[in-house]
Amino acid sequence: MKIAANVQESQERVAHLLPQTTPEVARVLERAMAGHELSRDEGLVLATLPSEDVEALAAVADHLRREIVGDVITYVVNRNINFTNVCFIGCAFCSFSTSARASDAYNLPFEEIAQRTIEAREMGATEVCVQGGLPRGLDPFYYRDILRTIKKAVPDMHAHAFSPMEMTYGTELTGMTLHDYLQMLKDNGLDTLPGTAAEVLDDDVRHMLSRKKVTVKQWTNVVRTAHQLDIPTTSTMMYGHLETPEHWINQFILLRDIQKETGGFTEFVPLGFVHANTGLFQVGMARPGPTEEESIKVHALARIMLRGWIDSVQVSWVKLGRQLSQRCLQAGANDYGGTLINENISRLAGATAGQYMPVDEFQELIRQIGRVPAERTTTYSIRQVFDMAADTAPV
């Protein structure tokens, strides 16, 4: 995939590629270039375009990325704290969780969570990302107490914690309303909420992925309520299993509509399905993860469909690997995610990209594609921008 070095070259590349696409695809891409918000039908035209038109799709998305957020690629220094792998939900795509009686079952004591938070700060992290399984019989205020533990250990550590699934479980355990429960967590240190547990926001697909998990209505209610309480969230979509391009577009439009109401999403993160060790693939229900073309399509479509509403599109390097992450950053994405110290969930599903990427490797990969590296906070404030040359100081 050819890389455009500047705005003029980007425009010239698009002008060269558009006439080579089918007329309907060219019409929709031209509307996107002109700043129009695409409809569901127009999104489907792009989601189902032929392979020979993918480069034009990526070129338009990359041009829009440059217009909207420029040439900086951001990342956050963070640590994952997966506090337990015990879970009763039984998602067919998960290889992380286990039963309470399993030999590899664990529950991190609060002292260990505190120690990992302190170690994260010593390693330069500004965020801990906290998620885990859902054990039966959990103390009703366990999630609150995790937050208290983190903030006591490192008061200014950003707690990016829990998911809409865990929040729904918390309300069931405590009997509190969702509003009051989220307010309690915010008062005890919850800074932002991961928009995970979204998978594909279609109840028929979700029933096949995990019939015990939150419904689309429950997921959207949690994120809307969080946004009302000024708790920002991310947004995600898992692709490459048994969903269709129509599901992609439906999800983009749903997220776009929520963002129009609340403005609370900080980013969108496509999450490629890692198939190798999952029951969903082993019983023949899912395809073996996304193709490279699908990954490029999804990231490009996210940029185009969410334009003007969710400006940051993140690559999940742990799922895509280094090279494909770079290609998706040339197809509309602008954020490399986090260093992910102690990433376990994708690794156990069969991902091979590793558990941690050091900051200097992030910066080198960003420079290789002619972009500018910058460290950010969880909510996308820039902490420092680095020069294109590796041996220069931050600017």
WOQUITA-V868184 format. One record per residue. N is the residue number from 1. RES is the residue in one letter. PSI is psi in radians with two decimals (999 if undefined). Layout:
n->[N | N]
res->[RES | RES]
psi->[PSI | PSI]
This chain:
n->[1 | 2 | 3 | 4 | 5 | 6 | 7 | 8 | 9 | 10 | 11 | 12 | 13 | 14 | 15 | 16 | 17 | 18 | 19 | 20 | 21 | 22 | 23 | 24 | 25 | 26 | 27 | 28 | 29 | 30 | 31 | 32 | 33 | 34 | 35 | 36 | 37 | 38 | 39 | 40 | 41 | 42 | 43 | 44 | 45 | 46 | 47 | 48 | 49 | 50 | 51 | 52 | 53 | 54 | 55 | 56 | 57 | 58 | 59 | 60 | 61 | 62 | 63 | 64 | 65 | 66 | 67 | 68 | 69 | 70 | 71 | 72 | 73 | 74 | 75 | 76 | 77 | 78 | 79 | 80 | 81 | 82 | 83 | 84 | 85 | 86 | 87 | 88 | 89 | 90 | 91 | 92 | 93 | 94 | 95 | 96 | 97 | 98 | 99 | 100 | 101 | 102 | 103 | 104 | 105 | 106 | 107 | 108 | 109 | 110 | 111 | 112 | 113 | 114 | 115 | 116 | 117 | 118 | 119 | 120 | 121 | 122 | 123 | 124 | 125 | 126 | 127 | 128 | 129 | 130 | 131 | 132 | 133 | 134 | 135 | 136 | 137 | 138 | 139 | 140 | 141 | 142 | 143 | 144 | 145 | 146 | 147 | 148 | 149 | 150 | 151 | 152 | 153 | 154 | 155 | 156 | 157 | 158 | 159 | 160 | 161 | 162 | 163 | 164 | 165 | 166 | 167 | 168 | 169 | 170 | 171 | 172 | 173 | 174 | 175 | 176 | 177 | 178 | 179 | 180 | 181 | 182 | 183 | 184 | 185 | 186 | 187 | 188 | 189 | 190 | 191 | 192 | 193 | 194 | 195 | 196 | 197 | 198 | 199 | 200 | 201 | 202 | 203 | 204 | 205 | 206 | 207 | 208 | 209 | 210 | 211 | 212 | 213 | 214 | 215 | 216 | 217 | 218 | 219 | 220 | 221 | 222 | 223 | 224 | 225 | 226 | 227 | 228 | 229 | 230 | 231 | 232 | 233 | 234 | 235 | 236 | 237 | 238 | 239 | 240 | 241 | 242 | 243 | 244 | 245 | 246 | 247 | 248 | 249 | 250 | 251 | 252 | 253 | 254 | 255 | 256 | 257 | 258 | 259 | 260 | 261 | 262 | 263 | 264 | 265 | 266 | 267 | 268 | 269 | 270 | 271 | 272 | 273 | 274 | 275 | 276 | 277 | 278 | 279 | 280 | 281 | 282 | 283 | 284 | 285 | 286 | 287 | 288 | 289 | 290 | 291 | 292 | 293 | 294 | 295 | 296 | 297 | 298 | 299 | 300 | 301 | 302 | 303 | 304 | 305 | 306 | 307 | 308 | 309 | 310 | 311 | 312 | 313 | 314 | 315 | 316 | 317 | 318 | 319 | 320 | 321 | 322 | 323 | 324 | 325 | 326 | 327 | 328 | 329 | 330 | 331 | 332 | 333 | 334 | 335 | 336 | 337 | 338 | 339 | 340 | 341 | 342 | 343 | 344 | 345 | 346 | 347 | 348 | 349 | 350 | 351 | 352 | 353 | 354 | 355 | 356 | 357 | 358 | 359 | 360 | 361 | 362 | 363 | 364 | 365 | 366 | 367 | 368 | 369 | 370 | 371 | 372 | 373 | 374 | 375 | 376 | 377 | 378 | 379 | 380 | 381 | 382 | 383 | 384 | 385 | 386 | 387 | 388 | 389 | 390 | 391 | 392 | 393 | 394 | 395]
res->[M | K | I | A | A | N | V | Q | E | S | Q | E | R | V | A | H | L | L | P | Q | T | T | P | E | V | A | R | V | L | E | R | A | M | A | G | H | E | L | S | R | D | E | G | L | V | L | A | T | L | P | S | E | D | V | E | A | L | A | A | V | A | D | H | L | R | R | E | I | V | G | D | V | I | T | Y | V | V | N | R | N | I | N | F | T | N | V | C | F | I | G | C | A | F | C | S | F | S | T | S | A | R | A | S | D | A | Y | N | L | P | F | E | E | I | A | Q | R | T | I | E | A | R | E | M | G | A | T | E | V | C | V | Q | G | G | L | P | R | G | L | D | P | F | Y | Y | R | D | I | L | R | T | I | K | K | A | V | P | D | M | H | A | H | A | F | S | P | M | E | M | T | Y | G | T | E | L | T | G | M | T | L | H | D | Y | L | Q | M | L | K | D | N | G | L | D | T | L | P | G | T | A | A | E | V | L | D | D | D | V | R | H | M | L | S | R | K | K | V | T | V | K | Q | W | T | N | V | V | R | T | A | H | Q | L | D | I | P | T | T | S | T | M | M | Y | G | H | L | E | T | P | E | H | W | I | N | Q | F | I | L | L | R | D | I | Q | K | E | T | G | G | F | T | E | F | V | P | L | G | F | V | H | A | N | T | G | L | F | Q | V | G | M | A | R | P | G | P | T | E | E | E | S | I | K | V | H | A | L | A | R | I | M | L | R | G | W | I | D | S | V | Q | V | S | W | V | K | L | G | R | Q | L | S | Q | R | C | L | Q | A | G | A | N | D | Y | G | G | T | L | I | N | E | N | I | S | R | L | A | G | A | T | A | G | Q | Y | M | P | V | D | E | F | Q | E | L | I | R | Q | I | G | R | V | P | A | E | R | T | T | T | Y | S | I | R | Q | V | F | D | M | A | A | D | T | A | P | V]
psi->[2.13 | 2.47 | 2.29 | 2.32 | -0.41 | -3.14 | -0.78 | -0.80 | -0.63 | -0.78 | -0.71 | -0.67 | -0.76 | -0.77 | -0.56 | -0.69 | -0.61 | -0.77 | -0.29 | -0.15 | 2.93 | 2.63 | -0.71 | -0.74 | -0.76 | -0.73 | -0.80 | -0.75 | -0.64 | -0.67 | -0.69 | -0.75 | -0.58 | -0.03 | 0.16 | 2.53 | 2.19 | 2.51 | 3.04 | -0.81 | -0.70 | -0.68 | -0.69 | -0.58 | -0.77 | -0.65 | -0.43 | 0.27 | 2.71 | 2.82 | -0.63 | -0.21 | -0.01 | -0.64 | -0.67 | -0.71 | -0.83 | -0.67 | -0.74 | -0.77 | -0.71 | -0.64 | -0.77 | -0.68 | -0.79 | -0.70 | -0.68 | -0.81 | -0.03 | -2.78 | 0.13 | 2.34 | 2.17 | 2.83 | 2.80 | 2.47 | 1.95 | 2.95 | 2.37 | 2.37 | 1.74 | 1.71 | -0.36 | 2.62 | 0.17 | 2.24 | 2.42 | 0.02 | -0.78 | 0.82 | 2.36 | -0.26 | 0.10 | 2.35 | 0.13 | -0.73 | 2.78 | 3.10 | 2.83 | -0.46 | -0.06 | 2.65 | -0.44 | 0.19 | 2.48 | 2.68 | 2.00 | 2.24 | 2.76 | -0.61 | -0.65 | -0.69 | -0.75 | -0.77 | -0.71 | -0.58 | -0.76 | -0.76 | -0.67 | -0.79 | -0.70 | -0.45 | 0.08 | 0.10 | 2.48 | -0.13 | 2.47 | 2.30 | 2.01 | 1.99 | 2.82 | -3.05 | 3.12 | 1.64 | 2.64 | 2.62 | 0.42 | 2.50 | 2.32 | -0.49 | 0.46 | -0.78 | -0.69 | -0.74 | -0.52 | -0.79 | -0.75 | -0.69 | -0.80 | -0.83 | -0.50 | -0.66 | -0.82 | 1.63 | -0.58 | 0.22 | 2.29 | 2.16 | 1.76 | 1.66 | 2.47 | 3.02 | 2.98 | -0.51 | -0.81 | -0.62 | -0.66 | -0.72 | -0.70 | -0.68 | -0.60 | -0.68 | -0.67 | -0.39 | 0.14 | 2.74 | 2.75 | -0.76 | -0.85 | -0.61 | -0.82 | -0.64 | -0.69 | -0.77 | -0.70 | -0.75 | -0.38 | 0.24 | 0.02 | 2.11 | -0.85 | 2.79 | 2.17 | 2.38 | 0.70 | -3.06 | 0.15 | -0.74 | -2.09 | 2.22 | 1.20 | 2.10 | -0.54 | -0.76 | -0.74 | -0.58 | -0.62 | -0.54 | -0.75 | 1.72 | -0.28 | -0.09 | 2.97 | 2.59 | 2.98 | -0.74 | -0.75 | -0.75 | -0.86 | -0.58 | -0.70 | -0.83 | -0.65 | -0.75 | -0.72 | -0.79 | -0.69 | -0.51 | 0.22 | 0.64 | 1.80 | 2.70 | 2.80 | 3.05 | 2.55 | 2.90 | 2.26 | 2.25 | 2.78 | 0.38 | -1.58 | 0.21 | 3.00 | 2.90 | -0.52 | -0.66 | -0.65 | -0.89 | -0.73 | -0.70 | -0.71 | -0.75 | -0.69 | -0.82 | -0.69 | -0.75 | -0.72 | -0.75 | -0.61 | -0.59 | -0.72 | -0.56 | 0.34 | -0.11 | 2.29 | -0.42 | 2.90 | 2.35 | 1.84 | 2.32 | 1.80 | 2.35 | 2.14 | 1.95 | -0.49 | -0.83 | 0.37 | 2.53 | -0.59 | -0.73 | -0.69 | -0.46 | 0.09 | 0.28 | -0.39 | 2.71 | 2.87 | 1.05 | 3.02 | 2.65 | 2.89 | -0.68 | -0.73 | -0.71 | -0.76 | -0.75 | -0.86 | -0.75 | -0.69 | -0.76 | -0.67 | -0.80 | -0.77 | -0.80 | -0.53 | 0.10 | 2.31 | -0.12 | -0.89 | 1.82 | -0.41 | 2.14 | 2.12 | 2.53 | 2.52 | 1.58 | -0.52 | -0.44 | -0.61 | -0.50 | 2.99 | -0.91 | -0.83 | -0.55 | -0.77 | -0.71 | -0.66 | -0.50 | -0.25 | 0.15 | 0.56 | -0.35 | 2.74 | 0.08 | 2.43 | 0.03 | -2.54 | 2.89 | -0.45 | 0.82 | 2.13 | 0.59 | 2.24 | -0.55 | -0.86 | -0.67 | -0.76 | -0.36 | -0.19 | 0.08 | 2.52 | 0.16 | -0.17 | 3.05 | -0.14 | 2.38 | 2.07 | 2.73 | -0.73 | -0.50 | -0.72 | -0.89 | -0.69 | -0.76 | -0.63 | -0.76 | -0.56 | -0.47 | 0.33 | 0.46 | 3.01 | 2.12 | 2.52 | 2.40 | 2.40 | 2.98 | 3.08 | -0.61 | 0.33 | 0.43 | 2.39 | 2.18 | -0.77 | 2.49 | 2.40 | 2.58 | 2.85 | -0.51 | 2.36 | -0.42 | 0.25 | 2.77 | 2.83 | 2.61 | 999]
